[in-house]
Amino acid sequence: MIQDYRLLDLDQLERLEKQTLRMVVQAVQEYSREAKDIFEHTPAPSETEVIVLAEDIVQYALEVAECYPINKRFAGFIDYKRVRWMPTPEGLLPQALLVDAKASTEHNRITLQQSQLPMDAEFATKSGTVGRLTAGVPPHLPIRAHSGADLVAVSTSAFILFHYSAVAGAAAPPYRTSSAIYLIQLPHQRLKPRYNPDPGVTFFGQGKHSPARGEEPRIRVYLGRLRAMCPWRLQVLRYGGPGGYTVPTWRDAPPGQAAVDSPFEFIGR
């Protein structure tokens, strides 16, 4: 039985990340009705406060998504951090699951700080130069096993974007309208040759920050590019389903075929 992710081949590592996102999508789908109620009916006058709402919802939604917890902490500026045993066909692998919450009125991109970036990034800038940003998320977290052996928990980075429209001048709820929940699984560092082998093949772009003001470097992830590279790495749960839930669909592309959305069953919370 494999317990070290570094012994997995790249296809096996992809499957581990895919299964992780599948669990996150299931948990968010089952919580989506309550998430909508909290998100639309809680006063939050500023964009920063709306993001705090999203952070709380992610915590609530994922509290049921644990596998087998490991009593280890992962430091960092990411909203949800859990170290756990992740079941895979290859073995029970230690995993550090990192999920960050976003909330925005746009849905074509997300912005990451360097501390949230799981892969070294290269991209072409508008001026024609090459932009680079080193990953701030370590590839794994070291753990000491009961026997004294050293284990490593593979870091797996996901992002949940709450897409909404503001209700202008609302003095009573709803203060905003929830449109959809975007769930993004970014590749591990070992997968860089597949997703960002050079600046011309990438889903990254220049972030908005000011070095002159001492702002931390930022980078953008363009969701359309990521989905074109790998359809399952971006899932969209759109509101409009029965009972106030999002519509439960999972997007994937069988080898050599176009991507399709398939419905799945869920048990609401």
Rosetta blueprint (number, residue, H / E / L):
1 M L
2 I L
3 Q L
4 D L
5 Y H
6 R H
7 L H
8 L L
9 D L
10 L H
11 D H
12 Q H
13 L H
14 E H
15 R H
16 L H
17 E H
18 K H
19 Q H
20 T H
21 L H
22 R H
23 M H
24 V H
25 V H
26 Q H
27 A H
28 V H
29 Q H
30 E H
31 Y H
32 S H
33 R H
34 E H
35 A H
36 K H
37 D H
38 I H
39 F H
40 E H
41 H H
42 T L
43 P L
44 A L
45 P L
46 S L
47 E H
48 T H
49 E H
50 V H
51 I H
52 V H
53 L H
54 A H
55 E H
56 D H
57 I H
58 V H
59 Q H
60 Y H
61 A H
62 L H
63 E L
64 V L
65 A L
66 E L
67 C L
68 Y E
69 P E
70 I L
71 N L
72 K L
73 R L
74 F L
75 A L
76 G L
77 F L
78 I L
79 D L
80 Y E
81 K E
82 R E
83 V E
84 R E
85 W E
86 M E
87 P E
88 T E
89 P L
90 E L
91 G E
92 L E
93 L E
94 P E
95 Q E
96 A E
97 L E
98 L E
99 V E
100 D E
101 A E
102 K E
103 A E
104 S E
105 T L
106 E L
107 H L
108 N L
109 R E
110 I E
111 T E
112 L E
113 Q E
114 Q H
115 S H
116 Q H
117 L L
118 P L
119 M L
120 D L
121 A E
122 E E
123 F E
124 A E
125 T L
126 K L
127 S L
128 G L
129 T L
130 V E
131 G E
132 R E
133 L E
134 T L
135 A L
136 G L
137 V L
138 P L
139 P L
140 H E
141 L E
142 P E
143 I E
144 R E
145 A L
146 H L
147 S L
148 G L
149 A L
150 D E
151 L E
152 V E
153 A E
154 V E
155 S E
156 T E
157 S E
158 A E
159 F E
160 I E
161 L E
162 F E
163 H E
164 Y E
165 S E
166 A E
167 V L
168 A L
169 G L
170 A L
171 A L
172 A L
173 P L
174 P L
175 Y L
176 R E
177 T E
178 S E
179 S E
180 A E
181 I E
182 Y E
183 L E
184 I E
185 Q E
186 L E
187 P L
188 H L
189 Q H
190 R H
191 L H
192 K H
193 P H
194 R H
195 Y H
196 N L
197 P L
198 D E
199 P L
200 G L
201 V E
202 T L
203 F L
204 F E
205 G E
206 Q E
207 G L
208 K L
209 H L
210 S L
211 P H
212 A H
213 R H
214 G L
215 E L
216 E L
217 P L
218 R E
219 I E
220 R E
221 V E
222 Y E
223 L H
224 G H
225 R H
226 L H
227 R H
228 A H
229 M H
230 C L
231 P H
232 W H
233 R H
234 L E
235 Q E
236 V E
237 L E
238 R E
239 Y E
240 G L
241 G L
242 P H
243 G H
244 G H
245 Y L
246 T E
247 V L
248 P L
249 T E
250 W E
251 R E
252 D E
253 A L
254 P L
255 P L
256 G L
257 Q L
258 A L
259 A L
260 V E
261 D E
262 S E
263 P E
264 F L
265 E L
266 F L
267 I L
268 G L
269 R L
